[in-house]
Amino acid sequence: MLAEPLRRAIGDRYLTYALSTIMHRALPDARDGLKPVHRRILYAMRELKLAPNGRFRKSSKISGDVMGNYHPHGDTAIYDAMARLAQDFNVRYPLVDGQGNFGNIDGDNPAASRYTEARLTAVAEALMEGLTENAVDFRDNYDGTLTEPVVLPASFPNLLANGSSGIAVGMATNIPPHNIAELCNACLHLIKTPDARDETLLQYVPGPDFPTGGVLVEAPENIARAYATGRGSMRLRAKWEKEDLGRGTWQIVVTEIPYQVQKSKLVERIADLIQTRRIPILADVRDESAEDIRLVLEPRAKTVDPEVLMNLLFRNCDLETRFSMNMNVLIDGLTPKVCSMKEVLRAFLDHRRDVLQRRSAHRLAKIDHRLEVLEGFITAFLNLDRVIDIIRYDDEPKTALMLENWSLKRGRARDEADYVTPVGIDTEGELTEVQTEAILNMRLRSLRRLEELELVRERDALMAERAGLEDLMASPERQWTRIAEQIRETRKSFGKDYFGGARRTLIEAAAEAEEVPVEAMIEREPITVVCSKMGWIRAMKGHIDLSQTEKLKFKDGDEGRFLFHAETTDKLLVFGSNGRFYTMQASNLPGGRGMGEPLRLMIDLPNESEIVEIRIHRPGAKLVVASTAGDGFLVSEDEVLAQTRTGRQVLNVKDGVRALLAKPVWGDHVACVGENRKVLVFPIEELPELGRGKGVRLQKYKDGGLSDLTTFPLADGLSWHDPAGRTRTETELGEWIGKRAGIGRMAPRGFPRDNRFN
């Protein structure tokens, strides 16, 4: 036997796995909206007779029966799937009525299956109505000992009502839940107008209806496009209101949060925004939820605009989310396809017609069987004396009854007129085996005159019903009329009068909020920024005397390094020796009562990098940045602003070179001094302005590198502080002026020994 090539073997087996995942695990059926595990759970609970008005059973018993009879997978996975069907915050119309801890919107898991109980809901019963009437096909279970339905009859479009999500191989699905009453209205319109446009259906189903409510703020044209193509995304916001506390104070109360958002994580995220002062106008968040959701948001001041505050929260946390819709479903249980809403509703309606035809054919067969039995009973009553005589004296009464040629006229005079001969039976004829068995099994108490009249009335009623069913089976118009009646009954059962049947999600048009600068939300106050040599930073209230730094306290072995006046509305630029600029908001600095906090906890400055400079950002100003190798360039301060903690790379350094300085540009000339004490002065116009790079050579060195740099107006001369602390100015700089990248001359007499200008 030839060996199978590895590529073909792997391809065939992976294809088998992919098809199994797509058809039997991840994608729902468009007809009943269920995946196999959910369908098997509901059917097993029905077999256990767990009706909505009946008793509860242990969840462990239910999951055990599902696993043993229909779904040969882990009981944990089965229980998790069943628990989700009972969660009213995950499923719009729960299919399982749970008793016990089935989890909550905070993200807590359900209790173990041995502690919880469950039964079916009325909605689940509506999905399985007609299972005993041959409404759908059945197939053998995994071991061939039992049968299970291939699909449920589904009296409403459950796929859209409860939605679905799943990830298969190479495809996924994500369908939002909708309102049953609205879906029924759309189905009725589609029955009346089969070629209805997608836009028309949106008049009946304006958008999703999520179990947790919220406000849908997507543009109508985007919603229409999503439903027409089967793909799209929709913005969902929390529902909130302003609560007046008196005396001008107020707070915001969030009563509904977006779908599939865990409340506990949402509160943690908002608390983190407060802690990091990302939203400085928000003071506190409290979770006062009980049965209903109640999140309280306190503003920092009563002058805060609530709309501005909520728009900031919408942008920075899950109080606003996007639901990505992907209506990828199995058509007829076989073909995966991304469908529009009209195609999904059409698949449901076609399924309902098939169910109606099968139930009608099943009922016809039952009526024919009952009519056959009734005709036998009526024949026996018309020839009662002969029947009794045969049963009493004949050795084989069954054979004798079947061979007897019976008359369908009365055997003796009665008050009533003769019975009308049944349809399909001659005035004389033989009994069938079914009729004979029914006569022999008939009780003696049935030989009453009243029972005889009841048989005739039942026969007449069944004949009329049979004629109606034959007319129904022969007329598509009658079938659609009957389906419309059934849909109206479903709408009445689960519409707005049903518990939780009213629409929960509001649909509103929300304009994009304007970007509000952080400075506009911060009260402008003077502060003094203090940063130690070890990188502990704080902001002291007011502008303190910078000459009295000895009064400032630092940790043992630490001392002050950066000290300057600022305001709470200022942005601070932090330049690291790795060449990156970091941006901080002055209002977010810790208070000055303690020692402050490590700067590295506020920005992602690596441990091996040092703080080179901290300064106030000046919009429109320029900086000159340089490395220890003597390379540098000009950069606009607006270009170095960073939006994230990781900062922005500006000066490229490597191979042991580090960023040395970042100084403001003032004047028309640059003065460089190297570690060799040689000074070079050149026009600042010789430096290029870049956004990022290594830069150009500032000064040439044989040994060592750059020590310091400054900019100044040539007319004012070059100044520095001498060892005694006095300011000295050199105006005759002819011998030090040269071209950029020159060697320079030895520093003037009296220049500081640390090679620093100031």
N, C-alpha and C positions, 0 to 999 in steps of 0.2 A: 504494500500500500504506500502510495506516495505521500510524503510529509507535506503538510499544509504550510505555505509560506508564512513567516511570522507576521509580516505586515497585514496580510489578509486575515489571519487569525485574530490579531488584536483589533483590527477594524471591525470585523463581524461581531466580536464580543462587546466592544464598546458601543456599537450601534444598538445591540440588544439592550444593553444597560440604559442607554439614552432613551430609547423608546419606552422602556419600563418606567423610567423616572417621569417622563412627560405624560404618559397616559394613565399611570396607576399611582401617582404620588403628588405631583406638583400642580398640574393644571386642572381646574374644575370643569365639569360638564356644563355646557350652555343650557341644557334642558332643566336640570334641577339645581344647578349651582353648587354641587357638592363634589368633594374629592372622595375616593373610595373609603378612606378611614372614617370620615364623617358619616357617609351613607351606611356603613356597617355598624357604627355605633347606634344610630337611630333605629335601624332595623332590629338589632339585638335587643334594644330597650323595648321595642314594640313586642318582640317575641316573649319578653319577660312580663308583658302586660303592665308596663309602667305608664298608665294613662295619666293625663293632667289632673284628673279628679281622683286618682287612686293613690296607693301608698308609695313611699319612697323605698329605694333599695340601696344598699351599700355600694359605693362607687367601685370598690375592689371586686365585688361580684359582677358588676356590669363590665368593667375592663377585662376581667377574667373570661367572661362568656364571649366577648368580642374577640379576644386573642385565641381562645380555644376553638371557636366555631368558624370565624370568618377572616380574621386579620392576624396571620402568624408573625407578628412582630412584638417588640417589647411592650410590656404592660405600662411602663412609664410614659412612652410616647402616646399610647392610646388614652391614658388618663389625662395627659396634658391637652390632647385634642378635645376630649370631652369637657374638660374644665373650661376651655376657651369658649365652647358653645354655650356655657352658662354665665359668662361674664358680660353683664349689660354695658360695660364700658368698652368692650371690644367688639361685640356683636350687636347690630342694630335691633334685631328681633331674636332674642335668645331661643335656642332650640332645646335646651336642657334647663330644667328647673332644679337648681342646686340648693341643698340644705347643708349648712356648715360653711367653713372658710374656703371659698373658691378664689382667693386672691383679691387684690384691690388695685385701684388706679395709681397707688404709690409704687407699684412694681413688686409688691410682696407676692410670693408664690402661694398656690393653694396648699391646704393641709394635705397630709398623706391620704391616699384613697381609702384607707381603713377608717378614717375619721369623718368622711363626708358621705352624703347620700344624694340621690338624684332621681328624677323622673322626667318624662317628656312634657313639653309645653303644648298649648293649643296650636301654635304656629307649626311645630314639628308634626303634629297630627295632620294638619292640612297638607303637608308635603307628602304624606303617605296615604292619603285618602284614595281608595280604589285598589290597593295592593291585592286584596282577596278577590278581585273581579277581573283578573287577567289583564290589568291595565298596562303592565310592562312585562318585558321578558325576564326570566330568571335563569341563572346559571349555577353550575355546581360550585360549591366552595372549594377551598384549596385541597382538601383530602377526599372530595367526592361523597361525603356522607350527608351533606345538607345542600340546600340551594339558597341563593341570595339574589336580590333584585339587581339587574344591570343598571337601572336608573329608577328614581322615584317618580311617581305621577306628578307631583308638584302642582298645586292649585294656584300658585303665584310665582312670579319670576324671582326666585330666591337668589340667583346669581347677582342680580343688581340690588336686591333688597338688603342682603347681608354682606355683599362684597366678597372678595377673596384675595389671597396673596400667596405666592409661591415662587420658588426658584428651581427651574429644571436644568437640563443640559442644553446650553446654547440659547435658552429662552426663559422668560420670567413672566409673571402676571401680577398685577396690582390693581384691583377693582374696588372703588369706594362704595360704601353702602348708600342706599336710597330709601325713600319713603314708599311704602307699599301702596297707599292710596293713590299717589301720583303715578306710580308704575301701572296700576290698574287703569287709570284714566288714559294713559298713553296706549295701553293694549287695546282698549275699547276704540280709540281713534284709529289705530292701525287695522283693526277688524273692519271698521266702517270705510276706511280709505287705505287700501293695501299699498298704494304707491305714494304714501305721505312722505314729505321731505323731512330730513333730519332737523331742520330749523323749526318745523311745525311741532315736532315732538317735544322740543324744549319749552313750549308753552305749557305742557303738562308736567314735565320733569325739568325744572329750572336748574337743578344741580344736585350734588350729593347731599345726603342727610345723615350726618355723623352721629353716632350714639352719644358722644360727649358734647354735642351742640357746637358752639363756636359761631364765628361769623366768616362766611366765604366772601372774600374781597377781590376775587379775580374778575377781570374785564369780561363782559358778556361775549365778545367776539372770540376770546380765548377758550371759554367754556364751550361755545358752539363748535369751534375747530376740534377740540379734544373729543367731543362726542361723535363728531362726523368721521374722524380718522381712527378713533380708538386709542390715541396716545395724546398726552399733554400733561400739564401740571397746573395745580390750582393752589392759591394762597389761602390759608386758613388762619384766622386770628382768634385769640381769646376774647370772651365777652366780659366787659368790665363796666363799672359805673362809679361815679363820683359820689362819695358819701359825706354829707355835711356834718361836722362835729360841733358846730356853733362857734361864735366869736371869730369867724373868719377862717377857722382851721378846717381841714378836710383830709380825707384819705381815699385811696382808690381800692375798690373791692373787685377782685376777679372771681366771677361765678362759674365760668365755663372755660376749659382749656382745650387746645387743639387735640385732634384724634391721635391716639397712640403716643402721647407724651406722658411720661411718668411724672406725677406731681412732685414726688420727693426730689427727683433730680432737677426739676424745674426750680424748686425753691433753693436748692444748693447753688444752682447757676446764678440766680438773682443775688443770693448772699455773697457769692464770689465777686460779682460786679460791684457790690457795695464795698466789699473789703478792699478791692484793688482800685476803688474810686474811678472806675470806668464811666459810671454815671453819677457824677457828683451831686446832682439834685435829688437823688434818692437816698433816704436816711435809713429805712428799715423795711424788712419784709417779715410777715408773720403768717403762719398757716393755722387758721381757725376753722378748718374743715371738720365736719362731722359726717352726716349722711350726704350732705351736699358740699360742693367745693366752695371754699371761701378763703382766698388769699388776700391779705391786707398789705397794701404798699403805702408807706408813709413818706411824703415829700420832705425835703430838708427845710423848706420854708413855705409858708402859705402863699407866697407870691409866685410860686412855680406854676407854669401852665401845664395842666394835666394832659393835654393833647401832646405837648412836646415830650413830657415824661414817658407816655405810653409809646410814642413813636420810637424813642430811644430804646425802650425795652423790646419792641417788636424787632428791631434791627440786631439786637445783641443777645437774645435768648429765644427759647422755644415758645414764647407767647405768640409767635407767628411762625408757621411752618409751611412747607410746600408738599402737597400730596401729588406724587407722580403717578398718573393713571396710565395703565397699560392693559387693555382689555384683550388679553391673549387667552383664548378658551378653546375647549374641544367641541367642535361642531359634530353632533350626532355621536359623541363619545369617541371619535376616531381621528379627526383632522384638527390639528392646532391651527388657529387663525386669529389674527388681531382684528376684532370686529368693532363696528360702530354700534351705538346704542340701538339703532333700528334693526341691525342684523341680529343682535342678541334677543331683542323682543320677538322678532320673527321666528327665531329658532324655538323660543318658548311656546309661541302660539301654534307652530306646526306640531310640537310635541303634545300640546293639549288636544289638538284635533286627533292625533293618533291615539291618545289615551281615551278620548270620547268614543272613537270607532271601536276600539277593543272592548271597552266596558259595555257598549251597546250590543256588540256581538255576543259577549259573555251573557248578558242579560237575556238576549233572544234564546240562547241555548237553554238557559234555566227555565224560561217561560215554556218553551217547547216540551221540555221534560215534565214540567208540572202539568201542562195541558194534557199530555199523554196519560199521566196518572189520574187526573180529574176525569178524563173520558172513561177510564176504566172504572172509577168509583161510580160515576153516573150510570154506566151500563149495569153494574152490580145492583144499584138501587132499583133500576127498572126491572131487573130480573131477580129480585131478592130471594124469592122462595126457591128458585132453581139453584142459586148460588149456595144457599144454606143446605139444601139437600145434597149437593155434590160434596161440600166440605164435610158434612156429617157422615155420609155413607160410603163415599168413594175411597179406595185404598191409595190412590195417587191423585189427590185433588188438584194439584198444580197442572198436571198433564191434562186432566179432564176439563179444567176451566179453559185451557188454551185451545182444546180441540172442539169445544162447544161452539155452535153457531148461534150467536146471541142476537136477539131482537132488540132494537132500540125503541120499540113502542112499549107502552105500559102493559104490564102483565095483569093488572086488575084495575078496576075503576077507582079513581081518586076524585077529590073535589076540584083539583086544579086541572088545567088542560095538559095535554101531552107536552113533554119537553121538546124543544127544538133540537133536531139532530145536530150533533157537534160537527164542526167543519172537518172535512177529511175522513169522516167515518160514514160508511153506508148504513142503510136501515137494518142491515144484517151483516154480522162480521165476527171475527175471532179476536180474542184478547192477546196482547203482546206479552212477552215475558215480564217486562217492567210493570205492566198493569196487573198481571196475575200476582206478582210478588207483593204489590201494594195492597191488593184485595185480601190476600192471605194474612198480611200483617195488620190489617185494620182491626181496631178494637170493637168489641160488641157495643160499647156505649155510643159509637158513631152511627149506629143504625137508627138513630132517632130521625123523625120527620124534619126537625129543625136543621140538623146537619146536612140533610139532603138538599135543602134550599140554599144553605151556605155554599155548597159545592157549585151550584149553578151560578150563584152571584160571583164567586171567585173566578169561575171559568169565563164569564162574560167580561169581567174586569181585565183579566189577563189577555183576552182576545183584543180588547181595545188598546191595551198597552203595547201588545205586539204589533198592531197596525201602526201605532205611532212610531215605534222603533224602526219599522221597515221604511216608513216615510223619511225618518231622520237619516238612516243609512243611505238612502237614495238621493238625498238633496244636500249639497254642500252649503247652500244658504241656510237651511235649517240647522246644520251642524254649527256654523259660525254664530247663529242666533243663540243656540244653547250654550256655546262657550262664553259668549258675552254675558249671559245670565249668570253663569258660574263665577265669572270674574266680578260681576257686581255683588254677588253674595260674599265673595272674599273681601272686597273693598269695604262692605258693611261690617264684616267681622273684625277686620284688623285696621280699620280706618281711624279717624280722629277720636272716635269714642272708645277705641281699644286702649288699654293701659299703655302709655308711651307711644301711641300711634300718631299723635300730632307731630308736625315738623319741628325739629329741634334746631337745625342749623339755619341761621339767618343768611340771606344773600343781599349784600350791600355793595355799592360802588364806593371804593376808597381811593382817593387821590394819593399820589406819591407824596410823602412828607418831605418838606424841604430840609436839607442838611443844616443842622443847627451847630455852629461852632461851640466847642467846649467852653471857650472863654466867655461866651454869652450866658452860660448857665452858672458861672462861678462868681461869687461875690468878690469884688476886687478889694484885697486887703494887703498891707505891707508885711513882708516877712524877711527874715535874714536866713540865708541858706548856709548851713555849716556842714562840711564834710571832712572827716578826719583822714589821716594818712593811711589808716587801715581800711578806709572805704565805708565808714559808718556815717550815714547822712541823716539830717533832720532839718526842720524848718521852724525857726523861732518866731513868735508873733512880734510884729513891729520891726522897725529898723534900729538895731542896737548899735552902740558905739563900736566901730571896728577896731579902734585902738586899744580897747580893753578886753582883748581876747584871753587874758589870763584868768578871767572870771568864768570862762567856759570849762565844763568838765568833760573829760574823755576817759575811756577805759585805761586800765593800767598798761603802760608801755605804748600808748597811743598819743597822738597829738594832732592839732588842727592843721589842715592843709589848704582847703578852699573855704573862703568866707566872703560873702558879698550880699548886698541888698537886692531884693527882688519883690515881685508881687505875685499873688496867688494865680493871676491870669497868665503868667509868663510860662513859656516853654523853655526847658533846659536842654542844652546839648551836652552830651557826655562823649568825649573822644577817648577811645581805648588804644593801647599800644599795638593792637592787632589791626589798626587802620580803619575800624568801624566807628560810625557815629550812632549814638543811641539818643532817643528823644524821651523826655519825661515831662509830665505836667507838674508844675510847682505846687498846685493844690493837692496833689496826691502824696506829697512828702509827709513822713511821720512827724508828729508834734515834737516840740523842743523840750519837753519836760524831762525826758529820759536821755539816753545816749544815742537815740535814733535806731535805725535798722541798717543792715548791710545793703549796700547799693546793688550787690550782685543778686539779691533776691528779687529786685525790681526789674532788672534787665539781664539778658543772657550774656553777661561778660565772662569769658572763660577764666578759670583760676590762674592760668599762666599769663594772662594779660593784665596790665596795670592801667590805672586811670591816668590819662595824660592831661586832660583839661575838662572843666565843667564851666559852662558859661550860659548866659541868657541869650536865647535866639532873637536876632534882629532881622525882621523880614526885609529882604532886598539887599542886605549887607553881604560882604565877601570875606572869606577867610583865606589865609595862606597856610597850607599844610606841608609838613616836611618830615622826612625820615632821618634816622641816624646816619644813613649812607650819604646824606646831602642831596637827596632828590626831593622835589616838591612842585607844587603848582597852586593856582588860585581856584577856589570853588565857591559858588554861591551858597549862602546859608540855607536858602530855600531848597537846594538840591540835596542837602544832607539830612533833611527831616525824615525820620523813620516812622512807620505806622505800626510796627510790631516790636516785641521784646528783643528779637534777634538783631535789630539795628540795620544799618545800611553800610555796605562796604564802600569806602571812598578811596583810601590810599592803599595800594597794593604793596605788601611787604612779604619777604620770604628770605630764607637762608640766613637766619640770625639777625636780620635787619628788623627794626621796630619803628613804629610811628613815634615821633619825638615831640611835635608841637602842632598846635592849631591856633593861630593868632589873627585878630581882626586886621583888615587892611586899612591903613591910615597914612595918607601922604602919597608921594610919587616915587620913592626909592626904597630898596630893600638893603638891609645890612646883615651879613652873615658872619659868624665867628666860629671857627673850628676848634677842635680840641688842641690844635697846635698854636692857638692864640692868634692866628692870622685872620684879619678882618677884610671883607670884600663888600663894596657898595656898588649897586647897579640899579638901573631904572626898573621900576616894577612892571613896565610894559613888556619887558623881555620874558616875563612869566606867562605861560599859556593858562587859559581858564578851562578846566575840565570838570566832568561830573564824576569820573572815576579813572584811576590809572596809577602808574608808578611815578609819573612826573618827569621833569627834566633836571639835569645837573645844575645845582645852585652854586657850588664851590668845589674846586678840585683839591683833593688831599693826597699826600703821599702816604701818610700814616694817620690812623684815627678817623674821625668823622665829624659831623656837624655837632656843635655844642649849643648854639642859640641863634635866634633870628628875630629881627624886628623890622617894622616898616615905619617911615617917617617922612615929613616934608623936607626936602633938601635945603630949602631956604631957612628952615628953623634950626638946622644942624642935628647932629646925632647926640643923644643924651644917654647917660647911664648913672648909676649910683656908685660912688667910690666906697672904699672900705669903711669910711667914717659915716656913711649914710647920707652924705651930701650929693646933690645932683650936679653933675658936670656935663657941659655941652661943648662939643667940638664942631665948629662951623667950617673950618678949613679942612675939607675932606678930599682934596684933589689927589693926594698920593694913594688913597684907598679906593677911589672910584675906578671901576674897570668894567669889562664885559662879564656877563653871566658865565659861570663855569671857570672863572679865573682862579688863580692861587691866592691872591690878596697879599697884604702887608701886615707886619706885626702890629698888634693893637696899640693905640695911643698910650702915652704915659698916664698912669693912674687908672687904667682899665681894671675892673675887678678880677681877682685871681680865679674866681669860679667860672670865668668866661660867660657871664650872664649880663645882659643889658640892663635888666631891672629885676 
